[in-house]
Amino acid sequence: MATKKEKWDGRSRPSNKAYDKGYERIFGKKEEEELKESYQQSKTNKKEREDYFKSKSVKQLLEEMDQEELKKIDERNGF
């Protein structure tokens, strides 16, 4: 025997312009702003990384590495 589907009470989620405007106010613009902000931060981080590595020589970068990291690299390369 099939059960009858419950009827919508009309209060839990009104489907009208007020609902659409509220949804857009809460979720719409905020997401776009967050994406733009995140993108700008990513570009800033990338530039900082590029500037950091351009300013250092390979020798300086290796000297900054932790001795344990150098040992792990040597072990992987068979030195």
MARPAVEX-274622 format. One line per field, with one value per atom (N, C-alpha, C): residue in three letters; x, y, z. Coordinates in Angstrom, 2 decimals. Atoms other than C-alpha are relative to their C-alpha. Layout:
<rs>
residuo: (Ala, ...)
px: (X, ...)
py: (Y, ...)
pz: (Z, ...)
</rs>
This chain:
<rs>
residuo: (Met, Met, Met, Ala, Ala, Ala, Thr, Thr, Thr, Lys, Lys, Lys, Lys, Lys, Lys, Glu, Glu, Glu, Lys, Lys, Lys, Trp, Trp, Trp, Asp, Asp, Asp, Gly, Gly, Gly, Arg, Arg, Arg, Ser, Ser, Ser, Arg, Arg, Arg, Pro, Pro, Pro, Ser, Ser, Ser, Asn, Asn, Asn, Lys, Lys, Lys, Ala, Ala, Ala, Tyr, Tyr, Tyr, Asp, Asp, Asp, Lys, Lys, Lys, Gly, Gly, Gly, Tyr, Tyr, Tyr, Glu, Glu, Glu, Arg, Arg, Arg, Ile, Ile, Ile, Phe, Phe, Phe, Gly, Gly, Gly, Lys, Lys, Lys, Lys, Lys, Lys, Glu, Glu, Glu, Glu, Glu, Glu, Glu, Glu, Glu, Glu, Glu, Glu, Leu, Leu, Leu, Lys, Lys, Lys, Glu, Glu, Glu, Ser, Ser, Ser, Tyr, Tyr, Tyr, Gln, Gln, Gln, Gln, Gln, Gln, Ser, Ser, Ser, Lys, Lys, Lys, Thr, Thr, Thr, Asn, Asn, Asn, Lys, Lys, Lys, Lys, Lys, Lys, Glu, Glu, Glu, Arg, Arg, Arg, Glu, Glu, Glu, Asp, Asp, Asp, Tyr, Tyr, Tyr, Phe, Phe, Phe, Lys, Lys, Lys, Ser, Ser, Ser, Lys, Lys, Lys, Ser, Ser, Ser, Val, Val, Val, Lys, Lys, Lys, Gln, Gln, Gln, Leu, Leu, Leu, Leu, Leu, Leu, Glu, Glu, Glu, Glu, Glu, Glu, Met, Met, Met, Asp, Asp, Asp, Gln, Gln, Gln, Glu, Glu, Glu, Glu, Glu, Glu, Leu, Leu, Leu, Lys, Lys, Lys, Lys, Lys, Lys, Ile, Ile, Ile, Asp, Asp, Asp, Glu, Glu, Glu, Arg, Arg, Arg, Asn, Asn, Asn, Gly, Gly, Gly, Phe, Phe, Phe)
px: (0.84, 0.00, 0.88, -0.80, 1.47, -0.44, 0.32, 1.71, -0.19, 0.27, 0.36, 1.09, -1.06, 3.03, -0.57, 0.44, 2.81, -0.10, 0.16, 1.56, 0.93, -0.88, 3.82, -0.82, 0.74, 2.79, 0.01, 0.00, 3.63, 0.85, -0.79, 5.89, 1.49, -1.39, 9.13, 0.91, -0.83, 10.37, -0.90, 0.88, 8.25, 0.73, -0.61, 8.93, -0.57, 0.44, 8.46, 1.22, -1.10, 10.54, 0.72, -0.64, 11.18, 1.02, -0.93, 12.77, 1.22, -1.11, 14.88, 0.94, -0.83, 16.09, 0.79, -0.68, 16.91, 1.13, -1.02, 18.80, 1.19, -1.06, 20.77, 0.79, -0.66, 21.51, 0.94, -0.80, 22.83, 1.13, -0.98, 24.66, 0.62, -0.44, 25.04, 1.24, -1.10, 27.33, 1.18, -1.06, 29.30, 0.98, -0.86, 30.61, 0.91, -0.80, 31.79, 1.09, -0.98, 33.53, 1.10, -0.99, 35.25, 0.92, -0.82, 36.43, 0.99, -0.89, 37.87, 1.11, -0.98, 39.59, 1.02, -0.88, 41.01, 0.94, -0.81, 42.26, 1.11, -0.99, 44.00, 1.08, -0.97, 45.65, 0.93, -0.82, 46.85, 1.04, -0.94, 48.41, 1.10, -0.98, 50.14, 0.99, -0.87, 51.49, 0.95, -0.84, 52.79, 1.12, -1.02, 54.60, 1.05, -0.95, 56.17, 0.94, -0.84, 57.40, 1.01, -0.89, 58.83, 1.10, -1.00, 60.58, 1.01, -0.89, 62.00, 1.02, -0.91, 63.46, 0.90, -0.86, 64.79, 1.15, -1.00, 66.69, 1.05, -0.92, 68.43, 0.71, -0.71, 71.08, -0.34, 0.25, 70.83, 0.73, -0.80, 73.57, -0.68, 0.68, 71.72, -1.26, 1.22, 68.49, 0.32, -0.39, 70.26, 0.48, -0.47, 71.90, -1.15, 1.16, 68.50, -0.79, 0.73, 67.15, 0.51, -0.35, 67.13, 0.92, -0.96, 69.97, -0.69, 0.73, 67.45, -0.59, 0.54, 65.85, 1.11, -1.12, 69.26, 0.38, -0.30, 69.91, -1.03, 1.05, 66.56, 0.21, -0.25, 67.38, 1.18, -1.18, 70.80, -0.36, 0.38, 69.27, -0.82, 0.82, 66.72, 0.84, -0.84, 69.44, 1.17, -1.04, 71.77, 1.37, -1.30, 74.53, 0.39)
py: (-1.18, 0.00, 1.24, -1.21, 3.35, 1.02, -1.03, 6.13, 1.33, -1.31, 9.55, 0.99, -0.96, 12.24, 1.15, -1.11, 14.93, 1.28, -1.27, 18.28, 1.03, -1.07, 21.30, 0.95, -0.84, 23.47, 1.47, -1.37, 26.70, 0.93, -0.87, 28.02, -0.33, 0.39, 26.07, 0.57, -0.54, 27.33, 0.65, -0.67, 29.89, 0.21, -0.18, 29.97, 1.25, -1.28, 33.62, 0.92, -0.95, 36.71, 0.32, -0.29, 37.35, -1.08, 1.11, 33.91, 0.13, -0.12, 34.43, 1.14, -1.13, 37.84, -0.32, 0.37, 36.50, -0.98, 0.99, 33.55, 0.69, -0.72, 35.83, 0.88, -0.87, 38.22, -0.81, 0.81, 35.43, -0.72, 0.88, 33.20, 0.55, -0.38, 34.97, 0.86, -0.95, 37.98, -0.40, 0.37, 36.66, -0.98, 0.99, 33.74, 0.66, -0.68, 35.98, 0.83, -0.82, 38.34, -0.87, 0.90, 35.45, -0.58, 0.53, 34.00, 1.04, -1.06, 37.34, 0.23, -0.21, 37.80, -1.15, 1.16, 34.27, 0.04, -0.10, 34.79, 1.04, -1.05, 38.04, -0.48, 0.52, 36.33, -1.02, 0.99, 33.49, 0.69, -0.73, 35.96, 0.63, -0.61, 37.76, -1.04, 1.07, 34.48, -0.48, 0.45, 33.40, 0.99, -1.03, 36.70, -0.03, 0.06, 36.45, -1.20, 1.18, 32.91, 0.22, -0.25, 33.93, 0.97, -0.98, 36.95, -0.62, 0.64, 34.85, -0.89, 0.93, 32.21, 0.70, -0.75, 34.76, 0.67, -0.73, 36.53, -0.93, 0.95, 33.36, -0.84, 0.95, 31.21, -1.41, 1.39, 27.44, -0.34, 0.27, 27.32, 0.57, -0.62, 29.73, -0.78, 0.76, 27.76, -1.31, 1.26, 24.53, 0.20, -0.29, 26.11, 0.26, -0.27, 27.18, -1.26, 1.25, 23.65, -0.64, 0.72, 21.61, -1.16, 1.07, 19.07, -1.35, 1.25, 16.24, -0.14, 0.04, 17.15, -0.35, 0.31, 17.04, -1.48, 1.42, 13.59, -0.87, 0.76, 12.32, 0.04, -0.14, 13.65, -0.88, 0.83, 11.99, -1.48, 1.41, 8.67, -0.42, 0.32, 8.79, -0.07, -0.04, 9.58, -0.98, 1.00, 6.89, 0.54, -0.56, 9.12, -0.40)
pz: (0.00, 0.00, 0.00, 0.13, -1.05, 1.04, -0.99, 1.51, -0.72, 0.60, 0.73, 0.43, -0.28, 0.49, 0.83, -0.84, 3.15, -0.82, 0.69, 1.95, 0.62, -0.46, 2.22, 0.86, -0.93, 5.16, -0.38, 0.46, 3.35, 0.84, -0.86, 6.10, -0.02, -0.15, 6.06, -1.08, 1.09, 2.70, -1.04, 0.96, 0.92, -1.33, 1.31, -2.79, -0.65, 0.58, -3.62, -0.12, 0.20, -4.34, 1.31, -1.29, -0.64, 0.34, -0.25, -0.31, -0.89, 0.95, -3.43, 0.40, -0.41, -2.23, 1.26, -1.24, 1.22, -0.25, 0.33, -0.21, -0.67, 0.70, -2.52, 0.96, -0.98, 0.35, 0.89, -0.92, 2.55, -0.71, 0.63, 0.08, -1.28, 1.33, -3.26, -0.06, 0.12, -2.99, 0.86, -0.92, -0.06, -0.66, 0.64, -2.07, -1.04, 1.01, -4.90, 0.66, -0.70, -2.47, 0.60, -0.59, -0.69, -1.06, 1.09, -4.00, -0.50, 0.44, -5.08, 1.01, -1.06, -1.73, 0.02, 0.01, -1.85, -1.20, 1.21, -5.40, 0.18, -0.22, -4.45, 0.97, -0.96, -1.47, -0.66, 0.71, -3.71, -0.88, 0.84, -6.12, 0.84, -0.90, -3.24, 0.50, -0.50, -1.83, -1.08, 1.10, -5.23, -0.27, 0.24, -5.74, 1.11, -1.11, -2.27, -0.14, 0.20, -3.01, -1.12, 1.13, -6.37, 0.37, -0.41, -4.88, 0.96, -0.97, -2.05, -0.70, 0.67, -4.35, -1.01, 0.92, -6.84, 0.76, -0.77, -4.07, 0.62, -0.64, -2.84, -1.04, 0.84, -4.40, 0.48, -0.37, -4.35, 1.29, -1.20, -1.74, 1.24, -1.14, 0.55, 0.37, -0.28, 0.20, 0.70, -0.61, 1.05, 1.43, -1.35, 4.07, 0.96, -0.83, 5.35, 0.35, -0.26, 5.15, 1.27, -1.21, 8.31, -0.33, 0.24, 8.61, -0.17, 0.14, 9.00, -1.40, 1.36, 5.69, -0.99, 0.88, 4.02, 0.09, -0.16, 5.47, -0.73, 0.68, 4.17, -1.52, 1.45, 0.70, -0.41, 0.28, 0.80, 0.00, -0.08, 1.85, -1.22, 1.17, -0.96, -1.27, 1.19, -3.51, 0.08, -0.13, -2.18, 0.32, -0.37, -0.84, 1.39)
</rs>
